[in-house]
Amino acid sequence: MQYMIINYVPPVTVGADGAPQHTDIALWEAYTKALIDAGVMRGGNALNAGVTATTVRVRNGQRELHDGPYADSKEELGGYFIIEVNTLDEALLWAARNPAASAGAVEVRPIMSH
């Protein structure tokens, strides 16, 4: 079964040049390598900082645009991994190894199959 491991991380600071300033790249690289080496990774992506997001709502037929992510929280959606394992317990073990688990939160959600 496939699961999405959703990474909620503290907001990334942005440098004067507008580029994200990551301090934990080695942790993420090691985690990604472990998923690949175990043969469970099926996909995933990191996202740009939440300050680059635009939220769209339609109210009374009118489009409203808001700078930033949808949720106002201490953490933001930082990216995701798609993994394929046999059980939810296995997915939860991988989630516990995710760097976001110690700095933010990790959500594990089964992917609907057609």
C-alpha positions in Angstrom: 0.0 0.0 0.0 1.2 3.5 -0.7 1.3 6.2 2.0 2.1 9.9 1.8 4.4 11.1 4.5 3.7 14.8 4.8 6.3 17.0 6.4 5.3 20.0 8.6 8.3 22.0 9.5 9.2 25.3 11.2 9.2 28.1 8.6 12.4 28.3 6.7 14.2 31.6 6.9 14.9 33.4 3.6 18.2 35.2 2.9 18.6 38.6 1.4 18.7 37.0 -2.1 15.3 35.4 -1.5 16.8 31.9 -1.3 15.8 29.6 1.5 18.4 29.1 4.2 18.4 25.4 5.1 20.5 24.3 8.0 19.4 20.6 8.1 20.0 19.5 4.5 22.2 16.6 5.6 19.4 15.2 7.7 17.0 15.3 4.8 19.5 13.8 2.4 20.2 10.9 4.8 16.5 10.2 5.3 15.8 10.3 1.6 18.8 8.0 0.9 17.5 5.5 3.6 14.0 5.5 1.9 15.7 4.8 -1.5 18.1 2.2 -0.2 15.2 0.4 1.5 13.3 0.3 -1.8 10.2 2.0 -0.4 10.3 5.5 -1.9 8.0 6.1 -4.8 8.3 9.8 -5.1 8.3 13.1 -3.3 9.2 16.7 -3.4 10.4 19.6 -1.2 8.4 22.8 -1.4 9.6 26.4 -1.4 9.1 28.4 1.8 5.6 29.2 2.8 6.2 32.9 2.2 6.1 32.0 -1.6 2.6 30.5 -1.4 -0.6 32.0 -2.6 -3.9 30.8 -1.2 -7.0 31.0 -3.4 -10.6 31.1 -2.1 -13.8 31.7 -4.0 -16.5 33.6 -2.0 -19.8 34.6 -3.6 -18.4 33.8 -7.0 -15.4 36.1 -6.5 -11.8 34.9 -6.4 -9.8 36.0 -3.4 -6.0 35.7 -3.3 -4.0 35.7 -0.1 -0.2 35.7 0.3 1.1 32.8 2.2 -0.1 29.3 3.1 -3.7 28.4 4.0 -3.1 27.6 7.7 -1.8 30.1 10.2 0.4 28.0 12.3 4.0 27.6 13.7 4.7 25.0 11.1 4.2 24.9 7.3 4.0 22.2 4.7 7.6 21.6 3.7 7.2 18.7 1.3 6.2 15.1 1.1 7.3 11.6 0.3 5.3 8.8 -1.3 6.3 5.4 0.0 5.1 1.9 -0.6 5.1 -0.5 2.4 3.0 -3.5 3.5 1.4 -2.0 6.6 0.6 1.3 8.3 3.0 0.3 11.1 5.8 0.2 8.6 4.8 3.7 7.3 4.7 5.0 10.9 8.3 3.7 11.5 9.5 5.6 8.5 7.6 8.7 9.7 9.3 8.5 13.0 12.7 8.7 11.3 11.7 11.8 9.3 13.6 14.9 10.4 10.3 16.8 10.6 9.2 14.5 13.4 11.6 16.1 15.9 11.3 19.7 14.6 7.7 19.9 13.6 5.2 17.1 12.8 4.8 14.3 10.3 1.4 13.2 9.0 1.0 9.8 7.4 -2.0 9.3 5.1 -2.9 6.3 2.9 -3.2 7.1 -0.8 -6.5 6.2 -2.3 -6.3 3.5 -4.9 -8.6 3.4 -7.9 
